Amino acid sequence: MTINLKVTALAVAVAALLAGPVSAQEMTLKLGHLANEDNSWHKASVKFGEELSALTNGRIAVEVFPNESLGKEIDLINGMQLGTVDMTITGESLQNWAPKAALLAVPYAFKTIEDMDAFASGEVGDEIKAQIIEKVQIRPIAYFARGARDLTSNRPIKTPADLNGLKMRVPNVPLFVDVWAALGANPGPMAFSEVFTSLQNGTIEAQENPLALIRSASFYEVQSHVNLTDHVRSWIYLTIAESTWNKLSDEDKAAVTEAAARAQAYERDLFTKSLQEDRAFLEEKGMIFVEVDAAAFQAAAKDAVLANVNDEIKPIVESLFSN
């Protein structure tokens, strides 16, 4: 029995040596966001925590709070500025402080997701991040793609002329209202919770949202067509409070950056798969997908978009429309 105990103790000691030193947890980062547990942003946030824990040998943990359980988006941003929240996922809402953040969601700015990626990770993307750090005191460390917004209806819409007074719901955003009016539709703001019933009873004839939301809201029950307008391609940042960032050693900053890069790649893989799955699901439900004349939509929307963007980003938006 004594020999067996000694062998067991030796095996445990050897296993501990092979595993390497285990550091005590020194910091827990609180990451709050608005998405639910099934959303790829949440899964990527959890992945970020797992990667960061591994890279720091357990010294830094990440506690993720989905479903606005740590607060709404603006509350979280304010909390990061005050030092009570460490991280969140946020996007064009940052334009309240940093005007260039409006570039995260400009209608018809990007023809493809590859165009968006090149922009977000390029020179202007760096300028947006720098302004956010300076003006908001939070630091973007990764970005996640958002599903392109598409128009659903009960008839095919291939060109702006096909809109012809179409009664449609849009979010309560002046830019959206003005752009769809310029395209020839009859847009009106409406709470999202009212959209399904309004489509069902004919109060409105159409709405626009990403495929994932078209699916989750069961719009396939009251709409027959998905018109691939892809009118807004946008992204959203995974961010860390600058006050939290400044507490980190250079080694830990590098670990946070690497974990964020891995989370971004992981989220993109989930995102790509979800687009394919959502389209297949909607087609199974009988929805017809319609290719549109994207150039005609962009040309018709240009003046309304430029009239709604701030002066600081207007030259950049003009250059995007000329590409």
TORVEXVO-163120 format. One record per residue (C-alpha): x, y, z; residue in one letter. Coordinates in Angstrom, 2 decimals, decimal comma, always signed. Layout:
<atoms>
       u       v       w pamar
       X       Y       Z     a
...
</atoms>
This chain:
<atoms>
       u       v       w pamar
   +0,00   +0,00   +0,00     m
   +2,86   +2,37   +0,89     t
   +4,57   +1,64   -2,42     i
   +1,32   +2,33   -4,34     n
   +0,87   +5,65   -2,55     l
   +4,43   +6,66   -3,40     k
   +3,89   +5,71   -7,05     v
   +0,67   +7,70   -7,18     t
   +2,31  +10,74   -5,60     a
   +5,17  +10,48   -8,08     l
   +2,73  +10,26  -11,00     a
   +0,93  +13,38   -9,80     v
   +4,21  +15,25   -9,43     a
   +5,34  +14,23  -12,92     v
   +1,99  +15,28  -14,40     a
   +2,27  +18,67  -12,69     a
   +5,77  +19,18  -14,08     l
   +4,63  +18,26  -17,58     l
   +1,71  +20,65  -17,34     a
   +4,02  +23,52  -16,45     g
   +3,60  +26,13  -13,73     p
   +0,06  +27,23  -12,98     v
   -0,25  +30,90  -12,11     s
   -2,88  +32,26   -9,79     a
   -5,69  +34,21  -11,41     q
   -4,80  +37,88  -11,16     e
   -7,52  +39,64  -13,15     m
  -11,07  +38,99  -14,31     t
  -12,31  +41,08  -17,22     l
  -16,06  +41,75  -17,38     k
  -17,36  +41,64  -20,97     l
  -21,00  +42,66  -21,45     g
  -22,89  +42,68  -24,76     h
  -26,41  +42,72  -26,21     l
  -26,48  +39,41  -28,15     a
  -27,94  +36,12  -26,92     n
  -26,03  +32,92  -26,21     e
  -26,68  +31,49  -29,69     d
  -25,19  +34,52  -31,45     n
  -21,75  +34,23  -33,02     s
  -20,65  +37,39  -31,19     w
  -21,31  +35,71  -27,85     h
  -19,57  +32,51  -28,90     k
  -16,58  +34,54  -30,10     a
  -16,51  +36,42  -26,78     s
  -16,35  +33,11  -24,92     v
  -13,63  +31,96  -27,33     k
  -11,69  +35,16  -26,59     f
  -11,83  +34,36  -22,86     g
  -10,66  +30,79  -23,41     e
   -7,76  +31,88  -25,60     e
   -6,70  +34,68  -23,24     l
   -6,76  +32,33  -20,24     s
   -4,60  +29,85  -22,14     a
   -2,16  +32,52  -23,35     l
   -1,74  +33,95  -19,83     t
   -1,61  +30,56  -18,14     n
   -4,81  +31,34  -16,26     g
   -3,75  +34,72  -14,91     r
   -6,44  +36,62  -16,83     i
  -10,01  +35,35  -16,98     a
  -12,95  +36,80  -18,91     v
  -16,50  +36,73  -17,58     e
  -19,04  +37,19  -20,40     v
  -22,47  +38,73  -19,78     f
  -24,86  +38,30  -22,78     p
  -28,40  +39,65  -23,24     n
  -27,64  +43,13  -21,86     e
  -27,38  +41,50  -18,40     s
  -24,53  +43,86  -17,53     l
  -26,34  +46,85  -19,08     g
  -27,40  +48,31  -22,42     k
  -24,81  +49,28  -25,02     e
  -24,51  +52,98  -24,12     i
  -24,50  +52,13  -20,40     d
  -21,61  +49,72  -20,96     l
  -19,65  +52,34  -22,91     i
  -20,20  +54,81  -20,08     n
  -19,15  +52,15  -17,58     g
  -15,94  +51,53  -19,52     m
  -15,18  +55,25  -19,41     q
  -15,76  +55,24  -15,64     l
  -13,71  +52,09  -15,10     g
  -16,58  +49,87  -13,89     t
  -16,80  +47,73  -17,05     v
  -13,83  +46,23  -18,92     d
  -15,15  +45,20  -22,32     m
  -18,10  +45,32  -24,72     t
  -19,10  +44,83  -28,34     i
  -20,13  +48,08  -30,00     t
  -20,21  +49,81  -33,36     g
  -21,71  +52,89  -34,96     e
  -23,13  +54,02  -31,60     s
  -19,61  +55,29  -30,95     l
  -20,23  +58,13  -33,42     q
  -21,84  +59,96  -30,47     n
  -18,23  +60,61  -29,43     w
  -16,09  +59,70  -32,46     a
  -17,61  +60,95  -35,77     p
  -15,62  +58,52  -37,91     k
  -17,42  +55,59  -36,26     a
  -20,40  +56,45  -38,49     a
  -18,41  +54,74  -41,27     l
  -19,21  +51,38  -39,70     l
  -22,72  +51,36  -41,22     a
  -23,03  +53,49  -44,35     v
  -25,60  +52,27  -46,92     p
  -24,12  +51,06  -50,21     y
  -20,55  +51,77  -49,11     a
  -19,27  +48,24  -49,84     f
  -20,19  +45,97  -52,72     k
  -18,75  +42,83  -51,10     t
  -17,63  +41,66  -47,69     i
  -14,09  +41,57  -49,06     e
  -14,36  +45,31  -49,81     d
  -15,54  +45,88  -46,25     m
  -12,68  +43,81  -44,81     d
  -10,10  +45,75  -46,81     a
  -11,55  +49,02  -45,54     f
  -11,97  +47,99  -41,90     a
   -8,43  +46,61  -41,68     s
   -6,83  +49,34  -43,80     g
   -5,68  +52,93  -43,34     e
   -9,11  +54,46  -42,74     v
   -9,99  +51,60  -40,42     g
   -6,88  +52,49  -38,38     d
   -8,01  +56,13  -38,29     e
  -11,44  +55,09  -36,99     i
   -9,87  +53,01  -34,22     k
   -7,44  +55,79  -33,28     a
  -10,28  +58,32  -32,99     q
  -12,32  +55,92  -30,85     i
   -9,35  +55,44  -28,49     i
   -8,80  +59,20  -28,29     e
  -12,40  +60,40  -28,03     k
  -14,14  +57,51  -26,25     v
  -11,28  +56,03  -24,21     q
  -12,07  +52,50  -25,33     i
   -9,88  +50,41  -27,63     r
  -11,11  +48,24  -30,54     p
   -9,12  +44,99  -30,50     i
  -11,07  +42,94  -33,08     a
  -14,07  +43,30  -35,33     y
  -16,95  +41,03  -36,24     f
  -18,94  +41,14  -39,47     a
  -22,65  +41,82  -39,38     r
  -25,04  +40,22  -41,81     g
  -25,80  +42,43  -44,81     a
  -29,29  +43,94  -44,67     r
  -31,69  +42,70  -47,35     d
  -35,20  +43,74  -48,38     l
  -38,08  +41,28  -48,00     t
  -41,35  +41,73  -49,89     s
  -44,19  +39,85  -51,57     n
  -42,99  +40,62  -55,06     r
  -39,56  +40,65  -56,70     p
  -37,64  +43,94  -56,44     i
  -34,78  +44,04  -58,94     k
  -34,34  +47,79  -59,51     t
  -35,27  +50,99  -57,66     p
  -38,14  +51,43  -60,14     a
  -39,70  +48,24  -58,77     d
  -40,10  +49,86  -55,35     l
  -42,71  +52,36  -56,63     n
  -44,17  +53,57  -53,32     g
  -43,67  +50,25  -51,50     l
  -44,81  +50,70  -47,89     k
  -41,94  +49,44  -45,78     m
  -40,69  +49,50  -42,22     r
  -37,27  +50,95  -41,45     v
  -35,52  +51,55  -38,11     p
  -35,97  +55,01  -36,60     n
  -32,80  +56,31  -38,26     v
  -33,10  +59,41  -40,50     p
  -30,43  +58,07  -42,86     l
  -32,45  +54,91  -43,51     f
  -35,69  +56,81  -44,01     v
  -34,11  +59,27  -46,46     d
  -32,26  +56,62  -48,45     v
  -35,32  +54,42  -49,00     w
  -37,43  +57,46  -49,91     a
  -34,78  +58,46  -52,47     a
  -34,95  +54,94  -53,90     l
  -38,69  +55,35  -54,48     g
  -40,18  +53,46  -51,54     a
  -42,57  +54,78  -48,89     n
  -40,56  +54,10  -45,70     p
  -41,72  +54,63  -42,14     g
  -40,11  +53,97  -38,76     p
  -41,74  +51,28  -36,63     m
  -40,79  +49,34  -33,52     a
  -39,36  +45,95  -34,49     f
  -41,86  +44,20  -32,23     s
  -44,71  +45,49  -34,45     e
  -43,27  +44,45  -37,81     v
  -44,58  +40,87  -38,10     f
  -48,19  +41,81  -37,31     t
  -48,01  +44,85  -39,60     s
  -46,78  +42,67  -42,48     l
  -49,48  +40,15  -41,70     q
  -52,34  +42,66  -41,78     n
  -50,97  +44,67  -44,72     g
  -50,17  +47,88  -42,84     t
  -46,75  +47,57  -44,45     i
  -45,61  +45,52  -47,44     e
  -41,92  +45,08  -46,78     a
  -39,05  +45,36  -44,29     q
  -35,27  +45,10  -44,36     e
  -32,93  +43,15  -42,07     n
  -30,11  +40,58  -42,15     p
  -31,01  +36,98  -43,00     l
  -30,53  +35,83  -39,40     a
  -33,20  +38,25  -38,19     l
  -35,52  +37,46  -41,10     i
  -35,27  +33,84  -39,97     r
  -35,57  +34,35  -36,20     s
  -38,53  +36,74  -36,59     a
  -40,34  +34,20  -38,85     s
  -40,84  +36,78  -41,59     f
  -40,95  +33,86  -44,05     y
  -44,51  +33,32  -42,84     e
  -45,62  +36,73  -44,14     v
  -43,10  +37,54  -46,92     q
  -42,33  +35,57  -50,07     s
  -39,18  +37,22  -51,47     h
  -35,70  +38,11  -50,22     v
  -34,27  +40,78  -52,51     n
  -30,48  +40,70  -52,19     l
  -30,01  +44,45  -51,92     t
  -27,15  +44,00  -49,40     d
  -27,66  +47,72  -48,81     h
  -25,75  +47,91  -45,53     v
  -22,60  +45,90  -44,94     r
  -21,20  +46,73  -41,54     s
  -18,97  +45,54  -38,76     w
  -18,83  +45,89  -35,00     i
  -15,88  +46,05  -32,63     y
  -14,82  +43,94  -29,68     l
  -13,45  +46,63  -27,37     t
  -11,57  +46,99  -24,09     i
  -11,60  +50,03  -21,81     a
   -8,44  +52,09  -22,22     e
   -8,13  +52,25  -18,42     s
   -8,10  +48,43  -18,30     t
   -5,68  +48,21  -21,23     w
   -3,24  +50,55  -19,48     n
   -3,13  +48,26  -16,44     k
   -1,75  +45,41  -18,56     l
   +1,91  +44,59  -18,99     s
   +3,31  +44,57  -22,52     d
   +3,25  +40,78  -22,40     e
   -0,42  +40,72  -21,42     d
   -1,31  +43,35  -24,04     k
   +0,23  +41,03  -26,63     a
   -1,83  +38,13  -25,23     a
   -5,05  +40,17  -25,40     v
   -4,26  +41,16  -29,00     t
   -3,54  +37,56  -30,01     e
   -6,65  +36,20  -28,26     a
   -8,74  +38,87  -30,02     a
   -7,30  +37,90  -33,42     a
   -8,19  +34,26  -32,78     r
  -11,70  +35,22  -31,67     a
  -12,15  +37,32  -34,83     q
  -11,15  +34,40  -37,08     a
  -13,42  +32,06  -35,11     y
  -16,38  +34,45  -35,39     e
  -15,90  +34,85  -39,15     r
  -16,07  +31,09  -39,61     d
  -19,30  +30,95  -37,58     l
  -20,67  +33,95  -39,49     f
  -20,01  +32,42  -42,92     t
  -21,64  +29,14  -41,94     k
  -24,67  +30,93  -40,47     s
  -25,27  +32,86  -43,71     l
  -25,36  +29,62  -45,67     q
  -27,61  +27,93  -43,10     e
  -30,01  +30,90  -42,91     d
  -30,42  +31,07  -46,68     r
  -30,99  +27,33  -46,92     a
  -33,58  +27,50  -44,12     f
  -35,48  +30,40  -45,73     l
  -35,47  +28,70  -49,12     e
  -36,84  +25,54  -47,51     e
  -39,64  +27,71  -46,12     k
  -40,45  +28,83  -49,66     g
  -38,77  +32,23  -49,86     m
  -37,47  +33,21  -53,29     i
  -34,07  +34,93  -53,42     f
  -33,82  +37,72  -56,00     v
  -30,62  +39,16  -57,47     e
  -30,84  +42,95  -57,86     v
  -29,16  +45,64  -59,94     d
  -26,82  +46,72  -57,15     a
  -25,22  +49,53  -59,19     a
  -28,61  +51,11  -59,87     a
  -29,52  +51,04  -56,17     f
  -26,18  +52,55  -55,17     q
  -26,44  +55,34  -57,74     a
  -29,99  +56,22  -56,67     a
  -29,03  +56,25  -52,97     a
  -25,84  +58,30  -53,24     k
  -27,18  +61,84  -52,75     d
  -29,36  +60,85  -49,79     a
  -26,44  +59,08  -48,12     v
  -24,11  +62,05  -48,59     l
  -26,75  +64,44  -47,26     a
  -26,95  +62,43  -44,03     n
  -23,30  +61,84  -43,16     v
  -21,22  +64,27  -41,12     n
  -18,74  +66,57  -42,82     d
  -15,75  +64,75  -41,35     e
  -16,51  +61,50  -43,16     i
  -18,24  +62,88  -46,27     k
  -15,08  +62,84  -48,46     p
  -14,41  +59,23  -47,45     i
  -17,99  +58,22  -48,30     v
  -17,75  +60,01  -51,65     e
  -14,63  +57,99  -52,45     s
  -16,40  +54,74  -51,53     l
  -19,24  +55,57  -53,93     f
  -16,77  +56,28  -56,71     s
  -15,09  +52,88  -56,41     n
</atoms>
